[in-house]
């Protein structure tokens, strides 16, 4: 990820910045799922899954995992 894009993503998590960047303005394309964090990134819905499902996140044994690996661990060969 470029330094510029990384900064945009990190700053969009701040409340005072997020009001200017709405979910309809930005869209995640997860591609093959190798670079999108399952729990941390906003890729499914409007909040990170760890915020949406805090009890599941607490129970998860691996918290720093990408979408592709979660899919593979659950029987899916490809992420589209």
PyMOL Python script that loads the backbone (N, CA, C, O; Angstrom):
from pymol import cmd

cmd.read_pdbstr("""\
ATOM      1  N   UNK A   1       0.848  -1.162   0.000  1.00  0.00           N
ATOM      2  CA  UNK A   1       0.000   0.000   0.000  1.00  0.00           C
ATOM      3  C   UNK A   1       0.901   1.234   0.000  1.00  0.00           C
ATOM      4  O   UNK A   1       1.892   1.285   0.728  1.00  0.00           O
ATOM      5  N   UNK A   2       0.559   2.211  -0.804  1.00  0.00           N
ATOM      6  CA  UNK A   2       1.368   3.421  -0.862  1.00  0.00           C
ATOM      7  C   UNK A   2       1.242   4.206   0.440  1.00  0.00           C
ATOM      8  O   UNK A   2       0.288   4.028   1.197  1.00  0.00           O
ATOM      9  N   UNK A   3       2.205   5.063   0.682  1.00  0.00           N
ATOM     10  CA  UNK A   3       2.201   5.895   1.882  1.00  0.00           C
ATOM     11  C   UNK A   3       0.974   6.818   1.881  1.00  0.00           C
ATOM     12  O   UNK A   3       0.339   7.016   2.916  1.00  0.00           O
ATOM     13  N   UNK A   4       0.653   7.372   0.722  1.00  0.00           N
ATOM     14  CA  UNK A   4      -0.499   8.278   0.610  1.00  0.00           C
ATOM     15  C   UNK A   4      -1.795   7.532   0.927  1.00  0.00           C
ATOM     16  O   UNK A   4      -2.592   7.984   1.749  1.00  0.00           O
ATOM     17  N   UNK A   5      -1.999   6.393   0.275  1.00  0.00           N
ATOM     18  CA  UNK A   5      -3.232   5.636   0.496  1.00  0.00           C
ATOM     19  C   UNK A   5      -3.317   5.153   1.939  1.00  0.00           C
ATOM     20  O   UNK A   5      -4.390   5.184   2.543  1.00  0.00           O
ATOM     21  N   UNK A   6      -2.213   4.714   2.484  1.00  0.00           N
ATOM     22  CA  UNK A   6      -2.178   4.265   3.872  1.00  0.00           C
ATOM     23  C   UNK A   6      -2.623   5.398   4.810  1.00  0.00           C
ATOM     24  O   UNK A   6      -3.375   5.168   5.756  1.00  0.00           O
ATOM     25  N   UNK A   7      -2.160   6.599   4.543  1.00  0.00           N
ATOM     26  CA  UNK A   7      -2.555   7.758   5.344  1.00  0.00           C
ATOM     27  C   UNK A   7      -4.032   8.064   5.223  1.00  0.00           C
ATOM     28  O   UNK A   7      -4.678   8.404   6.214  1.00  0.00           O
ATOM     29  N   UNK A   8      -4.575   7.948   4.023  1.00  0.00           N
ATOM     30  CA  UNK A   8      -6.013   8.175   3.810  1.00  0.00           C
ATOM     31  C   UNK A   8      -6.827   7.160   4.592  1.00  0.00           C
ATOM     32  O   UNK A   8      -7.792   7.523   5.266  1.00  0.00           O
ATOM     33  N   UNK A   9      -6.452   5.902   4.511  1.00  0.00           N
ATOM     34  CA  UNK A   9      -7.181   4.847   5.207  1.00  0.00           C
ATOM     35  C   UNK A   9      -7.121   5.064   6.711  1.00  0.00           C
ATOM     36  O   UNK A   9      -8.150   4.982   7.381  1.00  0.00           O
ATOM     37  N   UNK A  10      -5.949   5.338   7.256  1.00  0.00           N
ATOM     38  CA  UNK A  10      -5.802   5.532   8.702  1.00  0.00           C
ATOM     39  C   UNK A  10      -6.591   6.748   9.178  1.00  0.00           C
ATOM     40  O   UNK A  10      -7.271   6.684  10.202  1.00  0.00           O
ATOM     41  N   UNK A  11      -6.505   7.850   8.442  1.00  0.00           N
ATOM     42  CA  UNK A  11      -7.213   9.061   8.844  1.00  0.00           C
ATOM     43  C   UNK A  11      -8.721   8.931   8.714  1.00  0.00           C
ATOM     44  O   UNK A  11      -9.462   9.597   9.438  1.00  0.00           O
ATOM     45  N   UNK A  12      -9.189   8.083   7.801  1.00  0.00           N
ATOM     46  CA  UNK A  12     -10.636   7.912   7.624  1.00  0.00           C
ATOM     47  C   UNK A  12     -11.266   7.228   8.837  1.00  0.00           C
ATOM     48  O   UNK A  12     -12.487   7.254   8.994  1.00  0.00           O
ATOM     49  N   UNK A  13     -10.448   6.615   9.695  1.00  0.00           N
ATOM     50  CA  UNK A  13     -10.959   5.963  10.895  1.00  0.00           C
ATOM     51  C   UNK A  13     -11.231   6.967  12.011  1.00  0.00           C
ATOM     52  O   UNK A  13     -11.937   6.646  12.966  1.00  0.00           O
ATOM     53  N   UNK A  14     -10.680   8.179  11.905  1.00  0.00           N
ATOM     54  CA  UNK A  14     -10.899   9.206  12.913  1.00  0.00           C
ATOM     55  C   UNK A  14     -12.292   9.800  12.743  1.00  0.00           C
ATOM     56  O   UNK A  14     -12.726  10.077  11.625  1.00  0.00           O
ATOM     57  N   UNK A  15     -12.978   9.991  13.847  1.00  0.00           N
ATOM     58  CA  UNK A  15     -14.366  10.468  13.790  1.00  0.00           C
ATOM     59  C   UNK A  15     -14.500  11.800  13.069  1.00  0.00           C
ATOM     60  O   UNK A  15     -15.426  11.987  12.281  1.00  0.00           O
ATOM     61  N   UNK A  16     -13.576  12.735  13.332  1.00  0.00           N
ATOM     62  CA  UNK A  16     -13.675  14.054  12.707  1.00  0.00           C
ATOM     63  C   UNK A  16     -13.408  14.029  11.204  1.00  0.00           C
ATOM     64  O   UNK A  16     -13.809  14.948  10.490  1.00  0.00           O
ATOM     65  N   UNK A  17     -12.739  12.994  10.724  1.00  0.00           N
ATOM     66  CA  UNK A  17     -12.480  12.846   9.286  1.00  0.00           C
ATOM     67  C   UNK A  17     -13.556  11.987   8.634  1.00  0.00           C
ATOM     68  O   UNK A  17     -13.954  12.251   7.499  1.00  0.00           O
ATOM     69  N   UNK A  18     -14.028  10.967   9.337  1.00  0.00           N
ATOM     70  CA  UNK A  18     -14.980  10.027   8.744  1.00  0.00           C
ATOM     71  C   UNK A  18     -16.287  10.690   8.321  1.00  0.00           C
ATOM     72  O   UNK A  18     -16.953  10.208   7.405  1.00  0.00           O
ATOM     73  N   UNK A  19     -16.662  11.791   8.978  1.00  0.00           N
ATOM     74  CA  UNK A  19     -17.903  12.473   8.572  1.00  0.00           C
ATOM     75  C   UNK A  19     -17.787  13.056   7.164  1.00  0.00           C
ATOM     76  O   UNK A  19     -18.800  13.277   6.500  1.00  0.00           O
ATOM     77  N   UNK A  20     -16.550  13.308   6.702  1.00  0.00           N
ATOM     78  CA  UNK A  20     -16.346  13.838   5.363  1.00  0.00           C
ATOM     79  C   UNK A  20     -16.197  12.732   4.335  1.00  0.00           C
ATOM     80  O   UNK A  20     -16.407  12.953   3.143  1.00  0.00           O
ATOM     81  N   UNK A  21     -15.833  11.542   4.796  1.00  0.00           N
ATOM     82  CA  UNK A  21     -15.678  10.397   3.896  1.00  0.00           C
ATOM     83  C   UNK A  21     -16.783   9.407   4.213  1.00  0.00           C
ATOM     84  O   UNK A  21     -16.651   8.615   5.145  1.00  0.00           O
ATOM     85  N   UNK A  22     -17.826   9.436   3.487  1.00  0.00           N
ATOM     86  CA  UNK A  22     -18.976   8.559   3.709  1.00  0.00           C
ATOM     87  C   UNK A  22     -18.767   7.219   3.020  1.00  0.00           C
ATOM     88  O   UNK A  22     -17.933   7.098   2.123  1.00  0.00           O
ATOM     89  N   UNK A  23     -19.527   6.214   3.442  1.00  0.00           N
ATOM     90  CA  UNK A  23     -19.383   4.879   2.857  1.00  0.00           C
ATOM     91  C   UNK A  23     -19.713   4.864   1.363  1.00  0.00           C
ATOM     92  O   UNK A  23     -19.190   4.028   0.626  1.00  0.00           O
ATOM     93  N   UNK A  24     -20.575   5.780   0.908  1.00  0.00           N
ATOM     94  CA  UNK A  24     -20.889   5.803  -0.518  1.00  0.00           C
ATOM     95  C   UNK A  24     -19.790   6.499  -1.332  1.00  0.00           C
ATOM     96  O   UNK A  24     -19.781   6.426  -2.561  1.00  0.00           O
ATOM     97  N   UNK A  25     -18.863   7.175  -0.638  1.00  0.00           N
ATOM     98  CA  UNK A  25     -17.766   7.859  -1.317  1.00  0.00           C
ATOM     99  C   UNK A  25     -16.561   6.956  -1.538  1.00  0.00           C
ATOM    100  O   UNK A  25     -15.805   7.136  -2.493  1.00  0.00           O
ATOM    101  N   UNK A  26     -16.390   5.985  -0.650  1.00  0.00           N
ATOM    102  CA  UNK A  26     -15.226   5.105  -0.714  1.00  0.00           C
ATOM    103  C   UNK A  26     -15.707   3.673  -0.779  1.00  0.00           C
ATOM    104  O   UNK A  26     -16.651   3.300  -0.082  1.00  0.00           O
ATOM    105  N   UNK A  27     -15.072   2.872  -1.602  1.00  0.00           N
ATOM    106  CA  UNK A  27     -15.456   1.480  -1.734  1.00  0.00           C
ATOM    107  C   UNK A  27     -14.211   0.609  -1.687  1.00  0.00           C
ATOM    108  O   UNK A  27     -13.231   0.880  -2.382  1.00  0.00           O
ATOM    109  N   UNK A  28     -14.248  -0.438  -0.869  1.00  0.00           N
ATOM    110  CA  UNK A  28     -13.145  -1.392  -0.804  1.00  0.00           C
ATOM    111  C   UNK A  28     -13.360  -2.444  -1.879  1.00  0.00           C
ATOM    112  O   UNK A  28     -14.454  -2.992  -2.016  1.00  0.00           O
ATOM    113  N   UNK A  29     -12.328  -2.714  -2.626  1.00  0.00           N
ATOM    114  CA  UNK A  29     -12.334  -3.834  -3.546  1.00  0.00           C
ATOM    115  C   UNK A  29     -11.307  -4.805  -2.987  1.00  0.00           C
ATOM    116  O   UNK A  29     -10.107  -4.530  -2.998  1.00  0.00           O
ATOM    117  N   UNK A  30     -11.787  -5.941  -2.500  1.00  0.00           N
ATOM    118  CA  UNK A  30     -10.862  -6.820  -1.809  1.00  0.00           C
ATOM    119  C   UNK A  30     -10.051  -7.700  -2.745  1.00  0.00           C
ATOM    120  O   UNK A  30      -9.078  -8.320  -2.316  1.00  0.00           O
ATOM    121  N   UNK A  31     -10.430  -7.765  -4.009  1.00  0.00           N
ATOM    122  CA  UNK A  31      -9.662  -8.554  -4.963  1.00  0.00           C
ATOM    123  C   UNK A  31      -9.498  -9.986  -4.498  1.00  0.00           C
ATOM    124  O   UNK A  31     -10.483 -10.689  -4.273  1.00  0.00           O
ATOM    125  N   UNK A  32      -8.254 -10.421  -4.354  1.00  0.00           N
ATOM    126  CA  UNK A  32      -8.009 -11.802  -3.934  1.00  0.00           C
ATOM    127  C   UNK A  32      -7.980 -11.955  -2.413  1.00  0.00           C
ATOM    128  O   UNK A  32      -7.792 -13.066  -1.917  1.00  0.00           O
ATOM    129  N   UNK A  33      -8.161 -10.867  -1.665  1.00  0.00           N
ATOM    130  CA  UNK A  33      -8.248 -10.927  -0.206  1.00  0.00           C
ATOM    131  C   UNK A  33      -6.921 -11.021   0.520  1.00  0.00           C
ATOM    132  O   UNK A  33      -6.898 -11.257   1.728  1.00  0.00           O
ATOM    133  N   UNK A  34      -5.809 -10.842  -0.192  1.00  0.00           N
ATOM    134  CA  UNK A  34      -4.492 -10.979   0.433  1.00  0.00           C
ATOM    135  C   UNK A  34      -4.064  -9.763   1.243  1.00  0.00           C
ATOM    136  O   UNK A  34      -3.162  -9.873   2.074  1.00  0.00           O
ATOM    137  N   UNK A  35      -4.684  -8.607   1.024  1.00  0.00           N
ATOM    138  CA  UNK A  35      -4.224  -7.395   1.710  1.00  0.00           C
ATOM    139  C   UNK A  35      -5.300  -6.725   2.561  1.00  0.00           C
ATOM    140  O   UNK A  35      -5.073  -5.635   3.087  1.00  0.00           O
ATOM    141  N   UNK A  36      -6.452  -7.349   2.705  1.00  0.00           N
ATOM    142  CA  UNK A  36      -7.530  -6.770   3.510  1.00  0.00           C
ATOM    143  C   UNK A  36      -7.656  -7.568   4.805  1.00  0.00           C
ATOM    144  O   UNK A  36      -7.904  -8.773   4.785  1.00  0.00           O
ATOM    145  N   UNK A  37      -7.482  -6.876   5.927  1.00  0.00           N
ATOM    146  CA  UNK A  37      -7.583  -7.538   7.225  1.00  0.00           C
ATOM    147  C   UNK A  37      -9.043  -7.844   7.548  1.00  0.00           C
ATOM    148  O   UNK A  37      -9.902  -6.965   7.473  1.00  0.00           O
ATOM    149  N   UNK A  38      -9.315  -9.089   7.907  1.00  0.00           N
ATOM    150  CA  UNK A  38     -10.675  -9.553   8.165  1.00  0.00           C
ATOM    151  C   UNK A  38     -11.363  -8.765   9.277  1.00  0.00           C
ATOM    152  O   UNK A  38     -12.487  -8.300   9.093  1.00  0.00           O
ATOM    153  N   UNK A  39     -10.716  -8.611  10.410  1.00  0.00           N
ATOM    154  CA  UNK A  39     -11.336  -7.952  11.564  1.00  0.00           C
ATOM    155  C   UNK A  39     -11.135  -6.447  11.587  1.00  0.00           C
ATOM    156  O   UNK A  39     -12.004  -5.729  12.083  1.00  0.00           O
ATOM    157  N   UNK A  40     -10.033  -5.948  11.075  1.00  0.00           N
ATOM    158  CA  UNK A  40      -9.641  -4.546  11.246  1.00  0.00           C
ATOM    159  C   UNK A  40     -10.152  -3.599  10.162  1.00  0.00           C
ATOM    160  O   UNK A  40     -10.520  -2.463  10.461  1.00  0.00           O
ATOM    161  N   UNK A  41     -10.178  -4.048   8.920  1.00  0.00           N
ATOM    162  CA  UNK A  41     -10.550  -3.168   7.807  1.00  0.00           C
ATOM    163  C   UNK A  41     -12.063  -3.144   7.597  1.00  0.00           C
ATOM    164  O   UNK A  41     -12.773  -4.086   7.948  1.00  0.00           O
ATOM    165  N   UNK A  42     -12.531  -2.053   7.021  1.00  0.00           N
ATOM    166  CA  UNK A  42     -13.951  -1.944   6.662  1.00  0.00           C
ATOM    167  C   UNK A  42     -14.089  -2.502   5.251  1.00  0.00           C
ATOM    168  O   UNK A  42     -13.787  -1.820   4.271  1.00  0.00           O
ATOM    169  N   UNK A  43     -14.536  -3.718   5.159  1.00  0.00           N
ATOM    170  CA  UNK A  43     -14.686  -4.362   3.845  1.00  0.00           C
ATOM    171  C   UNK A  43     -16.056  -5.005   3.700  1.00  0.00           C
ATOM    172  O   UNK A  43     -16.456  -5.373   2.596  1.00  0.00           O
ATOM    173  N   UNK A  44     -16.770  -5.142   4.792  1.00  0.00           N
ATOM    174  CA  UNK A  44     -18.088  -5.780   4.791  1.00  0.00           C
ATOM    175  C   UNK A  44     -18.989  -4.941   5.693  1.00  0.00           C
ATOM    176  O   UNK A  44     -18.945  -5.088   6.915  1.00  0.00           O
ATOM    177  N   UNK A  45     -19.798  -4.071   5.114  1.00  0.00           N
ATOM    178  CA  UNK A  45     -20.622  -3.176   5.917  1.00  0.00           C
ATOM    179  C   UNK A  45     -19.967  -1.816   6.056  1.00  0.00           C
ATOM    180  O   UNK A  45     -19.142  -1.432   5.226  1.00  0.00           O
ATOM    181  N   UNK A  46     -20.332  -1.081   7.109  1.00  0.00           N
ATOM    182  CA  UNK A  46     -19.827   0.288   7.266  1.00  0.00           C
ATOM    183  C   UNK A  46     -18.866   0.447   8.443  1.00  0.00           C
ATOM    184  O   UNK A  46     -18.358   1.542   8.686  1.00  0.00           O
ATOM    185  N   UNK A  47     -18.616  -0.638   9.170  1.00  0.00           N
ATOM    186  CA  UNK A  47     -17.676  -0.618  10.282  1.00  0.00           C
ATOM    187  C   UNK A  47     -16.822  -1.880  10.241  1.00  0.00           C
ATOM    188  O   UNK A  47     -17.224  -2.877   9.641  1.00  0.00           O
ATOM    189  N   UNK A  48     -15.653  -1.850  10.868  1.00  0.00           N
ATOM    190  CA  UNK A  48     -14.847  -3.082  10.934  1.00  0.00           C
ATOM    191  C   UNK A  48     -15.629  -4.183  11.642  1.00  0.00           C
ATOM    192  O   UNK A  48     -16.430  -3.901  12.533  1.00  0.00           O
ATOM    193  N   UNK A  49     -15.402  -5.417  11.256  1.00  0.00           N
ATOM    194  CA  UNK A  49     -16.113  -6.536  11.874  1.00  0.00           C
ATOM    195  C   UNK A  49     -15.834  -6.641  13.366  1.00  0.00           C
ATOM    196  O   UNK A  49     -16.688  -7.113  14.116  1.00  0.00           O
ATOM    197  N   UNK A  50     -14.650  -6.210  13.816  1.00  0.00           N
ATOM    198  CA  UNK A  50     -14.355  -6.266  15.250  1.00  0.00           C
ATOM    199  C   UNK A  50     -15.247  -5.307  16.037  1.00  0.00           C
ATOM    200  O   UNK A  50     -15.512  -5.544  17.216  1.00  0.00           O
ATOM    201  N   UNK A  51     -15.710  -4.240  15.409  1.00  0.00           N
ATOM    202  CA  UNK A  51     -16.638  -3.301  16.045  1.00  0.00           C
ATOM    203  C   UNK A  51     -18.066  -3.824  15.937  1.00  0.00           C
ATOM    204  O   UNK A  51     -18.848  -3.724  16.883  1.00  0.00           O
ATOM    205  N   UNK A  52     -18.393  -4.374  14.791  1.00  0.00           N
ATOM    206  CA  UNK A  52     -19.736  -4.896  14.540  1.00  0.00           C
ATOM    207  C   UNK A  52     -20.043  -6.133  15.395  1.00  0.00           C
ATOM    208  O   UNK A  52     -21.172  -6.321  15.848  1.00  0.00           O
ATOM    209  N   UNK A  53     -19.028  -6.967  15.605  1.00  0.00           N
ATOM    210  CA  UNK A  53     -19.205  -8.216  16.358  1.00  0.00           C
ATOM    211  C   UNK A  53     -18.125  -8.352  17.441  1.00  0.00           C
ATOM    212  O   UNK A  53     -17.265  -9.227  17.340  1.00  0.00           O
ATOM    213  N   UNK A  54     -18.158  -7.507  18.466  1.00  0.00           N
ATOM    214  CA  UNK A  54     -17.081  -7.503  19.461  1.00  0.00           C
ATOM    215  C   UNK A  54     -16.940  -8.817  20.234  1.00  0.00           C
ATOM    216  O   UNK A  54     -15.826  -9.193  20.600  1.00  0.00           O
ATOM    217  N   UNK A  55     -18.030  -9.512  20.485  1.00  0.00           N
ATOM    218  CA  UNK A  55     -17.938 -10.781  21.220  1.00  0.00           C
ATOM    219  C   UNK A  55     -17.244 -11.849  20.378  1.00  0.00           C
ATOM    220  O   UNK A  55     -16.437 -12.620  20.900  1.00  0.00           O
ATOM    221  N   UNK A  56     -17.550 -11.902  19.083  1.00  0.00           N
ATOM    222  CA  UNK A  56     -16.866 -12.848  18.198  1.00  0.00           C
ATOM    223  C   UNK A  56     -15.386 -12.502  18.078  1.00  0.00           C
ATOM    224  O   UNK A  56     -14.528 -13.385  18.078  1.00  0.00           O
ATOM    225  N   UNK A  57     -15.099 -11.209  17.976  1.00  0.00           N
ATOM    226  CA  UNK A  57     -13.709 -10.774  17.875  1.00  0.00           C
ATOM    227  C   UNK A  57     -12.925 -11.196  19.120  1.00  0.00           C
ATOM    228  O   UNK A  57     -11.782 -11.644  19.024  1.00  0.00           O
ATOM    229  N   UNK A  58     -13.542 -11.051  20.266  1.00  0.00           N
ATOM    230  CA  UNK A  58     -12.892 -11.442  21.518  1.00  0.00           C
ATOM    231  C   UNK A  58     -12.593 -12.942  21.544  1.00  0.00           C
ATOM    232  O   UNK A  58     -11.574 -13.363  22.091  1.00  0.00           O
ATOM    233  N   UNK A  59     -13.480 -13.749  20.952  1.00  0.00           N
ATOM    234  CA  UNK A  59     -13.313 -15.201  20.923  1.00  0.00           C
ATOM    235  C   UNK A  59     -12.342 -15.680  19.843  1.00  0.00           C
ATOM    236  O   UNK A  59     -11.819 -16.791  19.924  1.00  0.00           O
ATOM    237  N   UNK A  60     -12.104 -14.852  18.848  1.00  0.00           N
ATOM    238  CA  UNK A  60     -11.238 -15.252  17.730  1.00  0.00           C
ATOM    239  C   UNK A  60      -9.820 -15.531  18.219  1.00  0.00           C
ATOM    240  O   UNK A  60      -9.228 -14.724  18.935  1.00  0.00           O
ATOM    241  N   UNK A  61      -9.291 -16.671  17.826  1.00  0.00           N
ATOM    242  CA  UNK A  61      -7.933 -17.021  18.235  1.00  0.00           C
ATOM    243  C   UNK A  61      -6.881 -16.293  17.409  1.00  0.00           C
ATOM    244  O   UNK A  61      -5.786 -16.020  17.899  1.00  0.00           O
ATOM    245  N   UNK A  62      -7.207 -15.978  16.158  1.00  0.00           N
ATOM    246  CA  UNK A  62      -6.293 -15.227  15.296  1.00  0.00           C
ATOM    247  C   UNK A  62      -6.996 -13.927  14.913  1.00  0.00           C
ATOM    248  O   UNK A  62      -7.988 -13.936  14.184  1.00  0.00           O
ATOM    249  N   UNK A  63      -6.478 -12.828  15.406  1.00  0.00           N
ATOM    250  CA  UNK A  63      -7.121 -11.543  15.162  1.00  0.00           C
ATOM    251  C   UNK A  63      -6.499 -10.777  13.991  1.00  0.00           C
ATOM    252  O   UNK A  63      -7.180  -9.977  13.349  1.00  0.00           O
ATOM    253  N   UNK A  64      -5.240 -11.009  13.711  1.00  0.00           N
ATOM    254  CA  UNK A  64      -4.550 -10.318  12.629  1.00  0.00           C
ATOM    255  C   UNK A  64      -4.463 -11.254  11.426  1.00  0.00           C
ATOM    256  O   UNK A  64      -3.418 -11.846  11.159  1.00  0.00           O
ATOM    257  N   UNK A  65      -5.581 -11.377  10.702  1.00  0.00           N
ATOM    258  CA  UNK A  65      -5.673 -12.322   9.597  1.00  0.00           C
ATOM    259  C   UNK A  65      -6.350 -11.643   8.410  1.00  0.00           C
ATOM    260  O   UNK A  65      -7.250 -10.821   8.583  1.00  0.00           O
ATOM    261  N   UNK A  66      -5.909 -11.997   7.208  1.00  0.00           N
ATOM    262  CA  UNK A  66      -6.493 -11.396   6.009  1.00  0.00           C
ATOM    263  C   UNK A  66      -7.702 -12.215   5.542  1.00  0.00           C
ATOM    264  O   UNK A  66      -7.850 -13.385   5.893  1.00  0.00           O
ATOM    265  N   UNK A  67      -8.553 -11.578   4.750  1.00  0.00           N
ATOM    266  CA  UNK A  67      -9.787 -12.195   4.268  1.00  0.00           C
ATOM    267  C   UNK A  67      -9.504 -13.514   3.546  1.00  0.00           C
ATOM    268  O   UNK A  67     -10.219 -14.495   3.750  1.00  0.00           O
ATOM    269  N   UNK A  68      -8.473 -13.545   2.709  1.00  0.00           N
ATOM    270  CA  UNK A  68      -8.159 -14.757   1.949  1.00  0.00           C
ATOM    271  C   UNK A  68      -7.903 -15.940   2.874  1.00  0.00           C
ATOM    272  O   UNK A  68      -8.373 -17.045   2.605  1.00  0.00           O
ATOM    273  N   UNK A  69      -7.168 -15.725   3.956  1.00  0.00           N
ATOM    274  CA  UNK A  69      -6.850 -16.817   4.871  1.00  0.00           C
ATOM    275  C   UNK A  69      -8.069 -17.288   5.656  1.00  0.00           C
ATOM    276  O   UNK A  69      -8.208 -18.480   5.930  1.00  0.00           O
ATOM    277  N   UNK A  70      -8.955 -16.359   6.020  1.00  0.00           N
ATOM    278  CA  UNK A  70     -10.197 -16.759   6.705  1.00  0.00           C
ATOM    279  C   UNK A  70     -11.040 -17.610   5.768  1.00  0.00           C
ATOM    280  O   UNK A  70     -11.590 -18.633   6.174  1.00  0.00           O
ATOM    281  N   UNK A  71     -11.140 -17.184   4.515  1.00  0.00           N
ATOM    282  CA  UNK A  71     -11.908 -17.950   3.535  1.00  0.00           C
ATOM    283  C   UNK A  71     -11.307 -19.344   3.338  1.00  0.00           C
ATOM    284  O   UNK A  71     -12.023 -20.345   3.348  1.00  0.00           O
ATOM    285  N   UNK A  72      -9.997 -19.395   3.161  1.00  0.00           N
ATOM    286  CA  UNK A  72      -9.316 -20.683   2.943  1.00  0.00           C
ATOM    287  C   UNK A  72      -9.481 -21.603   4.139  1.00  0.00           C
ATOM    288  O   UNK A  72      -9.705 -22.801   3.969  1.00  0.00           O
ATOM    289  N   UNK A  73      -9.375 -21.062   5.349  1.00  0.00           N
ATOM    290  CA  UNK A  73      -9.526 -21.847   6.578  1.00  0.00           C
ATOM    291  C   UNK A  73     -10.947 -22.394   6.752  1.00  0.00           C
ATOM    292  O   UNK A  73     -11.179 -23.316   7.534  1.00  0.00           O
ATOM    293  N   UNK A  74     -11.888 -21.809   6.010  1.00  0.00           N
ATOM    294  CA  UNK A  74     -13.286 -22.236   6.109  1.00  0.00           C
ATOM    295  C   UNK A  74     -13.781 -22.930   4.850  1.00  0.00           C
ATOM    296  O   UNK A  74     -14.983 -22.986   4.594  1.00  0.00           O
ATOM    297  N   UNK A  75     -12.842 -23.460   4.060  1.00  0.00           N
ATOM    298  CA  UNK A  75     -13.216 -24.301   2.930  1.00  0.00           C
ATOM    299  C   UNK A  75     -13.411 -23.621   1.592  1.00  0.00           C
ATOM    300  O   UNK A  75     -13.811 -24.278   0.631  1.00  0.00           O
ATOM    301  N   UNK A  76     -13.143 -22.325   1.494  1.00  0.00           N
ATOM    302  CA  UNK A  76     -13.276 -21.623   0.226  1.00  0.00           C
ATOM    303  C   UNK A  76     -11.907 -21.483  -0.408  1.00  0.00           C
ATOM    304  O   UNK A  76     -10.956 -21.060   0.248  1.00  0.00           O
ATOM    305  N   UNK A  77     -11.804 -21.834  -1.667  1.00  0.00           N
ATOM    306  CA  UNK A  77     -10.514 -21.795  -2.357  1.00  0.00           C
ATOM    307  C   UNK A  77     -10.185 -20.404  -2.889  1.00  0.00           C
ATOM    308  O   UNK A  77      -9.018 -20.014  -2.923  1.00  0.00           O
ATOM    309  N   UNK A  78     -11.207 -19.650  -3.306  1.00  0.00           N
ATOM    310  CA  UNK A  78     -10.970 -18.337  -3.905  1.00  0.00           C
ATOM    311  C   UNK A  78     -11.877 -17.287  -3.290  1.00  0.00           C
ATOM    312  O   UNK A  78     -12.977 -17.585  -2.824  1.00  0.00           O
ATOM    313  N   UNK A  79     -11.395 -16.055  -3.299  1.00  0.00           N
ATOM    314  CA  UNK A  79     -12.183 -14.907  -2.857  1.00  0.00           C
ATOM    315  C   UNK A  79     -12.430 -14.061  -4.084  1.00  0.00           C
ATOM    316  O   UNK A  79     -11.498 -13.749  -4.825  1.00  0.00           O
ATOM    317  N   UNK A  80     -13.681 -13.685  -4.306  1.00  0.00           N
ATOM    318  CA  UNK A  80     -14.027 -12.838  -5.467  1.00  0.00           C
ATOM    319  C   UNK A  80     -14.583 -11.531  -4.979  1.00  0.00           C
ATOM    320  O   UNK A  80     -14.937 -10.672  -5.786  1.00  0.00           O
TER     321      UNK A  80
END
""", "prot")
cmd.dss("prot")
cmd.show_as("cartoon", "prot")
cmd.util.cbc("prot")
cmd.orient("prot")
